Each structure stands twice: as structure tokens, then as C-alpha cells.
Amino acid sequence: MNNRIKRSPLFYVGDKYKLMKQIINLFPKEINNFYEPFVGGGTVFLNIEAKKYCLNDVDRNLINIHKFLTENSSNPNKFFKSVEKIISKYKLSRSYKEDIIPNSLKKEWEKTYFARFNKEGYGKLRDWVNKNKKNAPLILYILLIYGFNRMLRFNGGGQFNLPVGNVDFNKNVVNALSNYFNFVQDKNIVFSSKDFRSFISEKEYLKNDFIYLDPPYLITASEYNKFWDHKSESDLLYLIDKLNKKGIRFALSNVTHYNGSKNDLLIKFIRKYKIHKINSNYISYHNNSKKEITEVLVTNY
Ligand SMILES: C[S@@+](CC[C@H](N)C(=O)[O-])C[C@H]1O[C@@H](n2cnc3c(N)ncnc32)[C@H](O)[C@@H]1O
């Protein structure tokens, strides 16, 4: 379906992959500096042409993975060799290369055999990370790829606590990595890991710059929504108004209605701007069920 749309190799929960075609059509055609204060997995910037990219997310581990992938983009062979080393040390499956899962396991656990096969090795790798307090981006990336819902999740004590997922290093991961490497190789990209308030306020914007904002949504549920509250939401809306007053083009993704609740603050705010409805097929992060949702892209151009 999305043939020409690239998906980030972080396969980030709530990424914009399925909505990219609709969103890109609403983006400006010419972009000087492109700003993303909530870059997440990066699927959006991977599909944008700009002179320079300033990409930010408060999640430091996530940004370290982006930096690591970007640094390795000119030598994918070296990157894949390091991946292979860890995968074989921890005896994880890697279906992009070979199928090592016994048929007996596939028969017994028809729908969950990847999770069954990788559980032990994944657990050992996770224990190693937690014991040695080593958040090396490569290892975190591998944990993410084999982890449940492909997330980065730590408990209050800083221990990585995501269980194994029913996935492995497959062709989709390799394709997404290759696309990422090809794209970032010759681009001018600056990553940062700040709170959106400092990131947005400190920039000196120029004509034809463009800022795309995809914050956590106040009325939906996700791991990264945990710390997002009314104060964050109103600070963000205030900063967007300020950008608008300076004549800077912006686009904001958000959700006005979700499963019986609505975001009144947002609904009032967006009346000042152009509201584009986005057809979204939101799947609940809790139980994979489909939800009633009104997703919008709000722009000032
Ligand atoms: C909806 S996700 C962005 C998804 C992204 N568009 C994609 O395609 O992957 C929102 C992101 O905001 C980040 N975030 C949450 N609070 C933040 C804050 N105060 N400042 C900056 N980023 C924040 C989260 O870590 C998360 O990655």
C-alpha cells in the first residue's frame, strides 16, 4: 500500500507510517530547516526533503539509537556484523537470514513460536544490560527489535523491563534499516534530547522553515503519554501560538475525540487554524482493539 513511504527501523508504537501519505500531502512543498520536537521513531522525517533536520525527543535512549544508526549509516556491513555477533551469542532467531526454529516448536506454538524460541536468549541479554547498566545503543536496539510491541521501557529503578515479543530480526527490519542508512547518509541532521519547551523556544527560525509536532495525545493511552498532562498540553499550545505570531509554518498532529472522551482545550485552540481530518485506524495499545477516534492535522498555512 505505502510503497514509497519509508518506515523507521524503530517500528515505534504510534508512528505515523500508515498515515504518512495523507500527512505529507498536507505539508509545505519547500522546506528550509525541518524541526521535529517529538521525533519518536523518525518515520516522518525519513519521508521529508529539507535542507537541514533538527530532530528531538525527550527520550535520551531513543535519541542515542538514532545517533548510533546515523553514525553507522556509511558502513552498514560493520553495523550488521556487530548485530550478528550479539544475535548469535544469545542464540536468537534471525529470519532475514535463515530459519533455525525447529518444526516441532512451530507446530506446538503455531502463532507464538518466535516468542517461545527467543524468550531465553532475550531474557539473558536483558539481564546482562540490567546487571551491567550498559545502555549501549546497539544492544538497546536489539532488545527493541525482539521486544514486545517493539518499545523501550524501563522501570522506576532504571531496569529494562519489556518482555520478549513474537518477532525477530526479519526482512522488514533489514529493509527499514537500509532505507534509514541510505536516507541519513548525506543529510544534515542534528539530534537532541530536550524537553519540547526548551527545544522550541531556543531556535532561531528562518523563512521557509517548518515545524511538525506530534506530541503524546492527552486523551489516548501509550507508554510515552505517562508524563503528559494538562500543563504540558497548554504549554505546547502556547508555544505554537507564539510560532504562528512569528509567521513560522507549523503542522500539529493530534486527536480531538477518542472513545467517548474529548480534548476541550485542543478543540478550542484549533478553531483559529486550518483543521484537516485524517483517516486513522487507531489500534488500542492495551488490547489491540479498534477505537472510535478523530485524528486531525492542524496547520497555519
Ligand atoms: C506520538 S510520539 C511521536 C511519534 C512519531 N511521530 C513517530 O512517527 O514515530 C510522541 C513522542 O513525544 C516524546 N515526548 C514525550 N514528552 C516529551 C517532552 N516533554 N518533550 C519532548 N518529547 C517528548 C515521546 O518520547 C514520544 O516519542
The ligand as an SDF file (V2000), in Angstrom:
LIG
                    3D

 27 29  0  0  0  0  0  0  0  0999 V2000
    3.3410   10.4060   19.3310 C   0  0  0  0  0  0  0  0  0  0  0  0
    5.0320   10.0970   19.7020 S   0  0  0  0  0  0  0  0  0  0  0  0
    5.8460   10.6340   18.2260 C   0  0  0  0  0  0  0  0  0  0  0  0
    5.7760    9.5750   17.1460 C   0  0  0  0  0  0  0  0  0  0  0  0
    6.4880    9.9710   15.8720 C   0  0  0  0  0  0  0  0  0  0  0  0
    5.7200   10.9160   15.0950 N   0  0  0  0  0  0  0  0  0  0  0  0
    6.7570    8.7390   15.0060 C   0  0  0  0  0  0  0  0  0  0  0  0
    6.3230    8.6800   13.8300 O   0  0  0  0  0  0  0  0  0  0  0  0
    7.4190    7.8110   15.5000 O   0  0  0  0  0  0  0  0  0  0  0  0
    5.3950   11.3370   20.8890 C   0  0  0  0  0  0  0  0  0  0  0  0
    6.8520   11.4300   21.3240 C   0  0  0  0  0  0  0  0  0  0  0  0
    6.9880   12.5280   22.2170 O   0  0  0  0  0  0  0  0  0  0  0  0
    8.0260   12.2420   23.1310 C   0  0  0  0  0  0  0  0  0  0  0  0
    7.8440   13.1320   24.2990 N   0  0  0  0  0  0  0  0  0  0  0  0
    7.0400   12.9740   25.3820 C   0  0  0  0  0  0  0  0  0  0  0  0
    7.1360   14.0160   26.2210 N   0  0  0  0  0  0  0  0  0  0  0  0
    8.0290   14.8820   25.6700 C   0  0  0  0  0  0  0  0  0  0  0  0
    8.5630   16.1440   26.0610 C   0  0  0  0  0  0  0  0  0  0  0  0
    8.1830   16.7250   27.2010 N   0  0  0  0  0  0  0  0  0  0  0  0
    9.4620   16.7590   25.2480 N   0  0  0  0  0  0  0  0  0  0  0  0
    9.8780   16.1650   24.0940 C   0  0  0  0  0  0  0  0  0  0  0  0
    9.4160   14.9500   23.6810 N   0  0  0  0  0  0  0  0  0  0  0  0
    8.5000   14.3180   24.4490 C   0  0  0  0  0  0  0  0  0  0  0  0
    7.8590   10.7680   23.4390 C   0  0  0  0  0  0  0  0  0  0  0  0
    9.0720   10.2010   23.9060 O   0  0  0  0  0  0  0  0  0  0  0  0
    7.4040   10.2150   22.0760 C   0  0  0  0  0  0  0  0  0  0  0  0
    8.4980    9.7010   21.3800 O   0  0  0  0  0  0  0  0  0  0  0  0
  1  2  1  0
  2  3  1  0
  2 10  1  0
  3  4  1  0
  4  5  1  0
  5  6  1  0
  5  7  1  0
  7  8  2  0
  7  9  1  0
 10 11  1  0
 11 12  1  0
 11 26  1  0
 12 13  1  0
 13 14  1  0
 13 24  1  0
 14 15  1  0
 14 23  1  0
 15 16  2  0
 16 17  1  0
 17 18  1  0
 17 23  2  0
 18 19  1  0
 18 20  2  0
 20 21  1  0
 21 22  2  0
 22 23  1  0
 24 25  1  0
 24 26  1  0
 26 27  1  0
M  CHG  2   2   1   9  -1
M  END
$$$$
